[in-house]
Amino acid sequence: MWSVRLTDSQRDALRLLLDAQGELGPSLTGARESLDLARWDDLPEAQLPWDRVSELAGLQGIGEADVVWDLANGMPVRKPCVAKRTQPA
C-alpha cells in the first residue's frame, strides 16, 4: 500500500493521466476512485488517548494496534483471556 500527500493540482494531474490511459483495469480503477475520495485537508487530525490505549493493551494482553483497531471498528474492548483451572477431585 502506498500513501502519498498530493496538492490539489497534483491530484488533478494524476487523475487526468489515469483518464488518458483509456480503459482502466481493476487496479487503476480503484486508484482513480481513491483519487476522487482523497482529500487530505478534509480529514480531521486524529487524536487518541495513548495512555488509555496502552493501559487497555496491557490489561488484555494484546498489542496497542489491536486496541486501536477494535476501538476504530466500534467493537467492545476485549476481555483478558484467563485460563480456567479446575480443582482435582
N, CA, C and O atoms as a MOPAC input file, in Angstrom:
PM7 MOZYME 1SCF
protein

 N      0.84400 1    -1.16200 1     0.00000 1
 C      0.00000 1     0.00000 1     0.00000 1
 C      0.89500 1     1.23200 1     0.00000 1
 O      1.90900 1     1.28000 1     0.69600 1
 N      0.51100 1     2.20800 1    -0.77800 1
 C      1.24400 1     3.46500 1    -0.86100 1
 C      0.42200 1     4.55800 1    -0.22000 1
 O     -0.80700 1     4.55300 1    -0.29200 1
 N      1.09400 1     5.47300 1     0.39300 1
 C      0.43500 1     6.63700 1     0.96200 1
 C      1.23200 1     7.86600 1     0.54800 1
 O      2.41300 1     7.99400 1     0.87200 1
 N      0.57900 1     8.76000 1    -0.16500 1
 C      1.23600 1     9.98400 1    -0.61900 1
 C      0.33400 1    11.16400 1    -0.31600 1
 O     -0.88700 1    11.03700 1    -0.23000 1
 N      0.95200 1    12.28600 1    -0.16200 1
 C      0.19700 1    13.51200 1     0.06000 1
 C      0.37100 1    14.37900 1    -1.18200 1
 O      1.48700 1    14.75700 1    -1.53800 1
 N     -0.73000 1    14.68300 1    -1.82800 1
 C     -0.70900 1    15.44000 1    -3.07300 1
 C     -1.41800 1    16.77300 1    -2.89800 1
 O     -2.37400 1    16.89300 1    -2.13200 1
 N     -0.93700 1    17.76000 1    -3.61600 1
 C     -1.67400 1    19.02000 1    -3.67800 1
 C     -2.87400 1    18.80400 1    -4.59100 1
 O     -2.96200 1    17.79100 1    -5.28600 1
 N     -3.79100 1    19.75600 1    -4.58600 1
 C     -4.95900 1    19.64200 1    -5.45900 1
 C     -4.54300 1    19.53900 1    -6.92100 1
 O     -5.09900 1    18.72900 1    -7.66300 1
 N     -3.57700 1    20.34300 1    -7.34600 1
 C     -3.15700 1    20.31200 1    -8.75100 1
 C     -2.44400 1    19.00100 1    -9.08700 1
 O     -2.59600 1    18.49000 1   -10.19700 1
 N     -1.67400 1    18.45200 1    -8.15700 1
 C     -1.02200 1    17.16300 1    -8.39700 1
 C     -2.06000 1    16.05100 1    -8.51500 1
 O     -1.94600 1    15.17200 1    -9.36900 1
 N     -3.06000 1    16.09500 1    -7.65900 1
 C     -4.11900 1    15.09300 1    -7.70500 1
 C     -4.88500 1    15.17900 1    -9.02000 1
 O     -5.20900 1    14.15600 1    -9.62400 1
 N     -5.17500 1    16.41200 1    -9.46400 1
 C     -5.87900 1    16.59600 1   -10.73600 1
 C     -5.04200 1    16.08800 1   -11.90400 1
 O     -5.57400 1    15.46500 1   -12.82200 1
 N     -3.73700 1    16.35000 1   -11.87600 1
 C     -2.85300 1    15.88600 1   -12.95200 1
 C     -2.79400 1    14.36100 1   -12.98900 1
 O     -2.81000 1    13.76500 1   -14.06600 1
 N     -2.72800 1    13.73500 1   -11.83100 1
 C     -2.69900 1    12.27900 1   -11.77600 1
 C     -4.02000 1    11.69200 1   -12.26600 1
 O     -4.03400 1    10.67400 1   -12.95800 1
 N     -5.11100 1    12.32700 1   -11.91000 1
 C     -6.42800 1    11.89200 1   -12.37000 1
 C     -6.50800 1    11.97000 1   -13.90000 1
 O     -7.00000 1    11.04300 1   -14.54300 1
 N     -6.02300 1    13.07300 1   -14.47800 1
 C     -6.02600 1    13.22600 1   -15.93600 1
 C     -5.12200 1    12.19600 1   -16.60800 1
 O     -5.45300 1    11.67900 1   -17.67500 1
 N     -3.99600 1    11.90100 1   -15.99300 1
 C     -3.08700 1    10.89200 1   -16.53400 1
 C     -3.75900 1     9.52200 1   -16.56700 1
 O     -3.63600 1     8.79100 1   -17.55000 1
 N     -4.46200 1     9.17900 1   -15.50400 1
 C     -5.18400 1     7.90400 1   -15.48500 1
 C     -6.29500 1     7.88800 1   -16.52700 1
 O     -6.49100 1     6.88500 1   -17.21300 1
 N     -7.02300 1     8.99600 1   -16.64800 1
 C     -8.10100 1     9.07100 1   -17.63600 1
 C     -7.56300 1     8.93500 1   -19.05700 1
 O     -8.24500 1     8.39100 1   -19.92600 1
 N     -6.35300 1     9.42200 1   -19.30100 1
 C     -5.75700 1     9.35400 1   -20.63800 1
 C     -5.38300 1     7.92500 1   -21.02600 1
 O     -5.14800 1     7.65000 1   -22.20300 1
 N     -5.32500 1     7.01800 1   -20.06400 1
 C     -4.97900 1     5.63000 1   -20.35700 1
 C     -6.09300 1     4.89800 1   -21.09100 1
 O     -5.87200 1     3.81300 1   -21.62700 1
 N     -7.28100 1     5.47800 1   -21.11900 1
 C     -8.40600 1     4.80500 1   -21.77200 1
 C     -9.05700 1     3.82700 1   -20.82000 1
 O     -9.47800 1     4.19600 1   -19.72400 1
 N     -9.13700 1     2.58100 1   -21.24500 1
 C     -9.78900 1     1.56600 1   -20.42600 1
 C     -8.87600 1     1.18600 1   -19.26200 1
 O     -7.72300 1     0.80200 1   -19.45800 1
 N     -9.40900 1     1.30100 1   -18.05800 1
 C     -8.62900 1     1.00900 1   -16.85700 1
 C     -8.98000 1    -0.37100 1   -16.33100 1
 O    -10.14400 1    -0.77200 1   -16.33800 1
 N     -7.97900 1    -1.08500 1   -15.88000 1
 C     -8.21800 1    -2.37000 1   -15.23500 1
 C     -8.68200 1    -2.15200 1   -13.80300 1
 O     -8.85300 1    -1.01100 1   -13.37500 1
 N     -8.88500 1    -3.22900 1   -13.06100 1
 C     -9.38800 1    -3.09900 1   -11.69000 1
 C     -8.47700 1    -2.28800 1   -10.77000 1
 O     -8.96300 1    -1.50300 1    -9.95600 1
 N     -7.17400 1    -2.46900 1   -10.89300 1
 C     -6.24900 1    -1.74600 1   -10.01000 1
 C     -6.28100 1    -0.25000 1   -10.26900 1
 O     -6.37500 1     0.55000 1    -9.33800 1
 N     -6.20100 1     0.12500 1   -11.55300 1
 C     -6.21300 1     1.55300 1   -11.87300 1
 C     -7.58500 1     2.17400 1   -11.64100 1
 O     -7.68400 1     3.35900 1   -11.32100 1
 N     -8.64300 1     1.38200 1   -11.79900 1
 C     -9.98000 1     1.88800 1   -11.48700 1
 C    -10.07100 1     2.21000 1   -10.00200 1
 O    -10.61900 1     3.24300 1    -9.61600 1
 N     -9.52900 1     1.31800 1    -9.16700 1
 C     -9.50200 1     1.57600 1    -7.72900 1
 C     -8.66600 1     2.78700 1    -7.38300 1
 O     -9.02800 1     3.57300 1    -6.50700 1
 N     -7.54200 1     2.93900 1    -8.07300 1
 C     -6.68900 1     4.10900 1    -7.84100 1
 C     -7.42000 1     5.38500 1    -8.23500 1
 O     -7.33200 1     6.39800 1    -7.54200 1
 N     -8.14000 1     5.33100 1    -9.35200 1
 C     -8.90000 1     6.50500 1    -9.82300 1
 C     -9.99300 1     6.86700 1    -8.82300 1
 O    -10.20000 1     8.04300 1    -8.52400 1
 N    -10.68700 1     5.86800 1    -8.31000 1
 C    -11.73500 1     6.11400 1    -7.31900 1
 C    -11.15100 1     6.68900 1    -6.03500 1
 O    -11.74500 1     7.57600 1    -5.42200 1
 N     -9.99900 1     6.18900 1    -5.63100 1
 C     -9.39300 1     6.70000 1    -4.39800 1
 C     -8.95900 1     8.15100 1    -4.55900 1
 O     -8.98800 1     8.91800 1    -3.59600 1
 N     -8.55700 1     8.53200 1    -5.76800 1
 C     -8.21500 1     9.94100 1    -6.00400 1
 C     -9.43800 1    10.83400 1    -5.85000 1
 O     -9.33900 1    11.96200 1    -5.36600 1
 N    -10.59300 1    10.32100 1    -6.26600 1
 C    -11.82200 1    11.10100 1    -6.11400 1
 C    -12.19200 1    11.28200 1    -4.64200 1
 O    -12.77000 1    12.29800 1    -4.25700 1
 N    -11.85500 1    10.29500 1    -3.83300 1
 C    -12.21100 1    10.33900 1    -2.41100 1
 C    -11.13600 1    10.98600 1    -1.54100 1
 O    -11.40600 1    11.38100 1    -0.40700 1
 N     -9.92700 1    11.09300 1    -2.06900 1
 C     -8.79500 1    11.56400 1    -1.26500 1
 C     -8.77500 1    13.08100 1    -1.17800 1
 O     -8.61600 1    13.77900 1    -2.17900 1
 N     -8.93600 1    13.56200 1     0.01600 1
 C     -8.80900 1    14.99500 1     0.29400 1
 C     -8.16900 1    15.12700 1     1.66200 1
 O     -8.85900 1    15.15400 1     2.68100 1
 N     -6.84300 1    15.21000 1     1.67900 1
 C     -6.13400 1    15.26200 1     2.95600 1
 C     -6.57000 1    16.42700 1     3.82200 1
 O     -6.64100 1    16.30100 1     5.04500 1
 N     -6.86000 1    17.55700 1     3.20100 1
 C     -7.20300 1    18.72600 1     4.00200 1
 C     -8.60300 1    18.63300 1     4.58900 1
 O     -8.96100 1    19.44200 1     5.44500 1
 N     -9.40100 1    17.66900 1     4.14900 1
 C    -10.74100 1    17.48900 1     4.69400 1
 C    -10.76400 1    16.54300 1     5.88800 1
 O    -11.78400 1    16.41400 1     6.56500 1
 N     -9.64600 1    15.88700 1     6.14200 1
 C     -9.61300 1    14.92300 1     7.22900 1
 C     -9.25000 1    15.60400 1     8.54500 1
 O     -8.32500 1    16.41500 1     8.59300 1
 N     -9.97300 1    15.27900 1     9.60600 1
 C     -9.60300 1    15.84900 1    10.90800 1
 C     -8.32600 1    15.19000 1    11.42200 1
 O     -7.99400 1    14.06600 1    11.04800 1
 N     -7.63800 1    15.89300 1    12.26400 1
 C     -6.44600 1    15.32400 1    12.88200 1
 C     -6.88000 1    14.26300 1    13.89100 1
 O     -7.75100 1    14.50300 1    14.72700 1
 N     -6.27700 1    13.12300 1    13.80100 1
 C     -6.61000 1    12.03400 1    14.71200 1
 C     -5.90000 1    12.24900 1    16.04100 1
 O     -4.71000 1    12.56000 1    16.08800 1
 N     -6.64400 1    12.07900 1    17.09800 1
 C     -6.06400 1    12.17300 1    18.43400 1
 C     -6.57300 1    10.99200 1    19.24600 1
 O     -7.77800 1    10.78400 1    19.38400 1
 N     -5.65300 1    10.24500 1    19.76400 1
 C     -6.00800 1     9.09100 1    20.57000 1
 C     -5.44100 1     9.25000 1    21.97100 1
 O     -4.35300 1     9.79800 1    22.14900 1
 N     -6.17500 1     8.77400 1    22.95600 1
 C     -5.65100 1     8.78200 1    24.32900 1
 C     -4.67100 1     7.61900 1    24.49700 1
 O     -5.04000 1     6.54700 1    24.97500 1
 N     -3.40700 1     7.85000 1    24.09400 1
 C     -2.43800 1     6.75900 1    24.05500 1
 C     -2.20100 1     6.12700 1    25.41300 1
 O     -1.90600 1     4.93400 1    25.49000 1
 N     -2.32200 1     6.90300 1    26.49300 1
 C     -2.13500 1     6.28800 1    27.80600 1
 C     -3.22800 1     5.25700 1    28.06700 1
 O     -2.96400 1     4.19600 1    28.63300 1
 N     -4.45800 1     5.57100 1    27.65200 1
 C     -5.57300 1     4.62500 1    27.82300 1
 C     -5.41700 1     3.42300 1    26.88500 1
 O     -5.70100 1     2.29000 1    27.27100 1
 N     -4.96500 1     3.67500 1    25.65400 1
 C     -4.74000 1     2.58500 1    24.70300 1
 C     -3.68700 1     1.62900 1    25.25400 1
 O     -3.85600 1     0.41100 1    25.19300 1
 N     -2.59900 1     2.18100 1    25.79200 1
 C     -1.54500 1     1.34300 1    26.37900 1
 C     -2.07300 1     0.55100 1    27.56600 1
 O     -1.75300 1    -0.62600 1    27.73400 1
 N     -2.88100 1     1.20400 1    28.38000 1
 C     -3.45400 1     0.53200 1    29.54600 1
 C     -4.35500 1    -0.62800 1    29.12100 1
 O     -4.26200 1    -1.72600 1    29.66800 1
 N     -5.23200 1    -0.37600 1    28.13600 1
 C     -6.12900 1    -1.42900 1    27.66000 1
 C     -5.35000 1    -2.58200 1    27.03600 1
 O     -5.70200 1    -3.74700 1    27.22200 1
 N     -4.29900 1    -2.26000 1    26.30200 1
 C     -3.47700 1    -3.30800 1    25.69200 1
 C     -2.83800 1    -4.17500 1    26.76400 1
 O     -2.81400 1    -5.40000 1    26.64500 1
 N     -2.32200 1    -3.54400 1    27.81000 1
 C     -1.70700 1    -4.29500 1    28.89400 1
 C     -2.70100 1    -5.15800 1    29.64500 1
 O     -2.39900 1    -6.29900 1    29.99500 1
 N     -3.88500 1    -4.62200 1    29.89600 1
 C     -4.90800 1    -5.37800 1    30.61400 1
 C     -5.38700 1    -6.59100 1    29.82800 1
 O     -5.70800 1    -7.63300 1    30.40000 1
 N     -5.43100 1    -6.43600 1    28.50100 1
 C     -5.96200 1    -7.51100 1    27.66900 1
 C     -4.89100 1    -8.45700 1    27.14700 1
 O     -5.19800 1    -9.50900 1    26.58600 1
 N     -3.63600 1    -8.07600 1    27.33500 1
 C     -2.55800 1    -8.91600 1    26.83500 1
 C     -2.45300 1    -8.90600 1    25.31900 1
 O     -2.07000 1    -9.90600 1    24.71100 1
 N     -2.79900 1    -7.76400 1    24.70100 1
 C     -2.71700 1    -7.62900 1    23.24500 1
 C     -1.90700 1    -6.38000 1    22.91600 1
 O     -1.56500 1    -5.60900 1    23.81300 1
 N     -1.60500 1    -6.17900 1    21.66100 1
 C     -0.84000 1    -5.01500 1    21.24400 1
 C     -1.70500 1    -3.76700 1    21.13300 1
 O     -2.92800 1    -3.84800 1    21.02300 1
 N     -1.04500 1    -2.60800 1    21.16300 1
 C     -1.76000 1    -1.33800 1    21.03700 1
 C     -2.49700 1    -1.23800 1    19.71000 1
 O     -3.59200 1    -0.67900 1    19.64900 1
 N     -1.90400 1    -1.77900 1    18.64400 1
 C     -2.54900 1    -1.73600 1    17.33100 1
 C     -3.88100 1    -2.47400 1    17.35600 1
 O     -4.84000 1    -2.04300 1    16.71700 1
 N     -3.94800 1    -3.59000 1    18.09200 1
 C     -5.20100 1    -4.33300 1    18.19600 1
 C     -6.26100 1    -3.53300 1    18.94000 1
 O     -7.43700 1    -3.57000 1    18.57900 1
 N     -5.85100 1    -2.81300 1    19.97300 1
 C     -6.79300 1    -1.97200 1    20.71800 1
 C     -7.33300 1    -0.86800 1    19.81600 1
 O     -8.53900 1    -0.62300 1    19.78800 1
 N     -6.44500 1    -0.20200 1    19.07900 1
 C     -6.87500 1     0.87300 1    18.17600 1
 C     -7.82100 1     0.31800 1    17.12500 1
 O     -8.84600 1     0.93000 1    16.82300 1
 N     -7.48400 1    -0.83900 1    16.56500 1
 C     -8.33000 1    -1.46800 1    15.55100 1
 C     -9.71900 1    -1.75500 1    16.12300 1
 O    -10.72700 1    -1.45000 1    15.48700 1
 N     -9.77200 1    -2.33500 1    17.30900 1
 C    -11.05400 1    -2.64700 1    17.93100 1
 C    -11.86700 1    -1.38700 1    18.20000 1
 O    -13.06500 1    -1.34800 1    17.92100 1
 N    -11.22400 1    -0.36500 1    18.73800 1
 C    -11.93800 1     0.86800 1    19.05400 1
 C    -12.41100 1     1.57500 1    17.79000 1
 O    -13.50900 1     2.13100 1    17.76900 1
 N    -11.59900 1     1.56200 1    16.73700 1
 C    -11.96800 1     2.21800 1    15.48100 1
 C    -13.14500 1     1.52900 1    14.81700 1
 O    -13.92600 1     2.17100 1    14.11500 1
 N    -13.27900 1     0.23900 1    15.03000 1
 C    -14.37400 1    -0.51300 1    14.43000 1
 C    -15.60000 1    -0.56800 1    15.32900 1
 O    -16.57200 1    -1.25400 1    15.01400 1
 N    -15.56000 1     0.14800 1    16.43900 1
 C    -16.71000 1     0.18600 1    17.33300 1
 C    -16.91600 1    -1.09700 1    18.11100 1
 O    -17.99300 1    -1.33700 1    18.65800 1
 N    -15.89000 1    -1.91400 1    18.15800 1
 C    -16.00800 1    -3.16900 1    18.88100 1
 C    -15.77400 1    -2.92200 1    20.36500 1
 O    -14.99600 1    -2.04500 1    20.74000 1
 N    -16.44600 1    -3.69000 1    21.19700 1
 C    -16.18400 1    -3.53800 1    22.62800 1
 C    -14.76900 1    -3.99900 1    22.95100 1
 O    -14.18400 1    -4.81400 1    22.23800 1
 N    -14.24800 1    -3.47500 1    24.01300 1
 C    -12.90300 1    -3.83800 1    24.44800 1
 C    -12.90000 1    -5.30800 1    24.82500 1
 O    -13.80100 1    -5.79000 1    25.51300 1
 N    -11.86800 1    -6.01900 1    24.36300 1
 C    -11.76400 1    -7.45000 1    24.65800 1
 C    -11.49900 1    -7.68000 1    26.13200 1
 O    -10.81300 1    -6.90100 1    26.79400 1
 N    -12.05100 1    -8.74900 1    26.61600 1
 C    -11.77000 1    -9.14200 1    27.98900 1
 C    -10.49600 1    -9.98600 1    27.97200 1
 O    -10.25700 1   -10.72700 1    27.01900 1
 N     -9.67700 1    -9.87900 1    29.02400 1
 C     -8.44600 1   -10.67400 1    29.03300 1
 C     -8.76000 1   -12.16600 1    29.05300 1
 O     -9.72600 1   -12.60500 1    29.67700 1
 N     -7.93500 1   -12.92400 1    28.36700 1
 C     -8.09900 1   -14.37700 1    28.34100 1
 C     -7.47200 1   -14.94900 1    29.60200 1
 O     -6.27100 1   -14.81000 1    29.83100 1
 N     -8.28000 1   -15.58100 1    30.39900 1
 C     -7.79500 1   -16.20100 1    31.62700 1
 C     -8.15500 1   -17.67100 1    31.55700 1
 O     -9.32000 1   -18.02700 1    31.38000 1
 N     -7.16400 1   -18.51400 1    31.69500 1
 C     -7.40900 1   -19.95300 1    31.65700 1
 C     -8.12100 1   -20.36800 1    32.93800 1
 O     -7.71200 1   -20.00200 1    34.04000 1
 N     -9.18800 1   -21.13400 1    32.77400 1
 C     -9.93200 1   -21.63000 1    33.93300 1
 C     -9.31400 1   -22.94900 1    34.36900 1
 O     -9.07500 1   -23.84000 1    33.55400 1
 N     -9.06200 1   -23.05800 1    35.65200 1
 C     -8.49300 1   -24.29000 1    36.19100 1
 C     -9.52600 1   -24.95100 1    37.09000 1
 O    -10.23500 1   -24.29900 1    37.85600 1
 N     -9.57900 1   -26.22700 1    36.97000 1
 C    -10.47800 1   -26.97800 1    37.84500 1
 C     -9.64500 1   -27.68900 1    38.90100 1
 O     -8.51800 1   -28.11600 1    38.64900 1
 N    -10.21300 1   -27.80100 1    40.05800 1
 C     -9.54100 1   -28.47900 1    41.16200 1
 C     -9.66500 1   -29.99000 1    40.96600 1
 O    -10.75100 1   -30.48800 1    40.67100 1
 N     -8.56000 1   -30.72300 1    41.12900 1
 C     -8.67200 1   -32.18600 1    41.01700 1
 C     -9.52800 1   -32.73400 1    42.15600 1
 O     -9.49900 1   -32.21700 1    43.27200 1
 N    -10.28700 1   -33.78700 1    41.85900 1
 C    -11.20300 1   -34.36400 1    42.85100 1
 C    -10.51400 1   -35.18900 1    43.88300 1
 O    -11.16600 1   -35.73100 1    44.77500 1

